[in-house]
Each structure stands twice: as C-alpha cells, then as structure tokens.
C-alpha cells in the first residue's frame, strides 16, 4: 500500500486567514475592497472587478435567454403531444368505422402515415428553430460582452492607464 504525505500539512494557513478578517461572507464579499490591499503592477483592480461583474451579468442574461428558449420548447412539445393524441383518437375512429372496404382502409392508412410523417418533420423543424433562435440570442449577449471587454482593454492601453492612473 502506497502512503502519500499530505503536501499541505506543513503550510501555515493562519496568515491567509488574516485576509478574511472583517468580511461577512453571508452578505457577500466586496472584492474591490478585499483586493484593494494587494498591489499588482499594471493592474487596475477596481476596473478588473467591474469587468468581471459585467461578465457575470452577461452570463446571467444569456442563461436566462437559454432557459426561456428551453421552456418554450417544452411548452411546444406538450402542445404537440396533446395535438397528436387528439389526432390519433380521431384517426382511430375513422379507421374503425364500419362499412369501409379493406383497400379503402389501407389507402387511408397510407395517407395518414404520410401526413403524420410530414407533421413530425414540421414539428421537429419548428422545435429546432425555437432552440436556434434562443441559442443565437444567448450567444449574442456573450459575443457583445466579449467585444465590450476587448474595447475596454484597448481603451485602457491606448490611454496608458496603470492601476487606474495615467503613467
């Protein structure tokens, strides 16, 4: 049996705990304030935190759009199932009607099978379009945020800002 030593056993984590003093984790943490004590050369911590906040907001908006799209698909699928059951009941009654010759029934079954296949394709296409629209909208939100973030970096570099101050 192979025994491995805990690589963290000899580390002193008490100094790391000083970093969290005075923070109320139940209310959330002010990362700007927490990171303000750290000095990173060439990095404006406040703008970095603001950029991340915008990123999270964009992700939340994209997730909301995707969720709404999936809900629309689920609702439409339920409608399709309901419509299919109603149609199946109607078709079953037509096919069992007395007085129809076997060749008439067979022709009717072929006609209904073709119509059912076409309806199934139409429904699948519709569901695919709903999902594609939803995903395109969600991707648009993320794409817009990426473009904004790149513009923010470009603007910051063009203005020669370091830690929020001009060089």
C-alpha positions in Angstrom: 0.0 0.0 0.0 1.4 3.4 -1.0 1.1 6.2 1.5 1.5 9.7 0.4 2.1 12.6 2.7 -0.2 15.5 2.8 1.6 18.2 0.9 -0.4 20.9 2.8 0.4 19.6 6.3 3.5 21.8 6.7 1.8 25.0 5.4 0.8 27.8 7.7 -2.7 28.9 6.7 -3.1 31.4 9.6 -1.6 34.2 7.6 -4.1 33.6 4.9 -7.0 33.9 7.4 -5.9 37.5 8.2 -7.1 38.3 4.7 -10.7 37.3 5.5 -11.0 39.3 8.8 -13.9 41.6 8.9 -15.6 40.1 5.9 -19.2 39.0 6.3 -19.5 36.0 3.9 -23.2 35.7 4.5 -23.7 39.1 2.9 -21.2 38.6 0.2 -17.7 40.0 -0.2 -16.6 43.3 -1.6 -13.8 42.1 -3.9 -12.8 45.6 -4.7 -12.1 46.3 -1.0 -10.6 42.9 -0.4 -8.3 43.1 -3.4 -7.5 46.8 -2.8 -4.8 45.9 -0.3 -2.9 44.0 -2.9 -0.8 45.9 -5.3 -0.5 44.4 -8.7 1.8 46.3 -11.0 0.0 47.4 -14.2 -3.4 46.1 -13.0 -6.4 48.3 -12.0 -8.1 46.0 -9.6 -11.3 48.1 -9.5 -11.7 48.1 -13.2 -10.9 44.3 -13.3 -13.7 43.7 -10.7 -16.1 45.9 -12.6 -15.3 44.0 -15.8 -15.9 40.6 -14.1 -19.2 41.9 -12.7 -20.2 42.8 -16.3 -19.1 39.3 -17.4 -21.3 37.7 -14.8 -24.2 39.9 -15.7 -23.8 38.9 -19.4 -23.6 35.2 -18.5 -26.8 35.5 -16.3 -28.6 37.3 -19.1 -27.5 34.6 -21.6 -28.6 31.8 -19.2 -32.0 33.5 -18.8 -32.5 33.6 -22.6 -31.4 30.0 -23.0 -33.8 29.0 -20.1 -36.7 30.8 -21.8 -35.9 29.1 -25.0 -35.9 25.6 -23.4 -39.2 26.5 -21.6 -40.7 27.5 -25.0 -39.6 24.2 -26.5 -41.0 22.2 -23.5 -44.3 24.0 -23.8 -44.5 23.4 -27.6 -43.6 19.7 -27.1 -46.5 19.4 -24.6 -48.8 21.1 -27.2 -47.5 18.7 -29.9 -48.2 15.6 -27.7 -51.7 16.9 -26.9 -52.4 17.6 -30.6 -51.0 14.1 -31.5 -53.3 12.4 -29.0 -56.3 14.2 -30.3 -55.4 13.4 -33.9 -54.7 9.8 -33.1 -58.1 9.4 -31.4 -59.8 10.9 -34.4 -57.9 8.8 -36.9 -58.6 5.6 -34.9 -62.3 6.3 -35.0 -62.2 6.9 -38.8 -60.3 3.7 -39.4 -62.6 1.6 -37.3 -65.7 3.0 -39.0 -67.9 0.2 -40.3 -68.6 -0.2 -44.0 -65.2 0.6 -45.4 -63.6 -1.9 -47.8 -60.1 -3.2 -46.9 -58.5 -1.4 -49.8 -60.1 1.9 -48.8 -58.8 1.4 -45.2 -55.3 0.6 -46.5 -55.2 3.7 -48.7 -56.5 5.8 -45.8 -53.7 4.4 -43.5 -51.0 5.2 -46.1 -52.4 8.7 -46.5 -52.5 9.2 -42.7 -49.0 7.8 -42.3 -47.6 10.2 -44.9 -49.4 13.1 -43.2 -48.1 12.1 -39.8 -44.6 11.8 -41.1 -44.8 15.3 -42.7 -46.3 16.7 -39.5 -43.5 15.1 -37.4 -40.9 16.8 -39.7 -42.6 20.1 -39.4 -42.7 19.8 -35.6 -39.1 18.9 -35.4 -38.1 21.8 -37.7 -40.2 24.2 -35.5 -38.6 23.0 -32.3 -35.2 23.3 -33.9 -35.9 26.9 -34.9 -37.0 27.8 -31.4 -33.8 26.4 -29.9 -31.7 28.0 -32.6 -33.3 31.4 -32.0 -32.8 31.1 -28.3 -29.2 30.0 -28.6 -28.4 32.7 -31.1 -29.8 35.4 -28.7 -27.8 33.9 -25.8 -24.7 33.8 -27.9 -25.3 37.4 -29.0 -25.3 38.6 -25.4 -22.0 36.8 -24.7 -20.5 37.9 -28.0 -21.4 41.6 -27.3 -19.8 41.4 -23.8 -16.6 39.9 -25.3 -16.4 42.8 -27.8 -17.0 45.3 -25.0 -14.3 43.7 -22.9 -11.8 43.9 -25.7 -12.7 47.5 -26.3 -12.2 48.2 -22.6 -8.7 46.7 -22.7 -7.9 48.6 -25.9 -9.1 51.8 -24.4 -7.2 51.3 -21.2 -4.0 50.5 -23.1 -4.5 53.4 -25.5 -4.9 55.8 -22.6 -1.8 54.5 -20.9 -3.6 53.7 -17.7 -1.9 51.6 -14.9 -3.8 51.0 -11.7 -6.4 53.5 -12.8 -3.9 56.3 -13.2 -2.0 57.6 -16.2 1.6 56.6 -16.5 
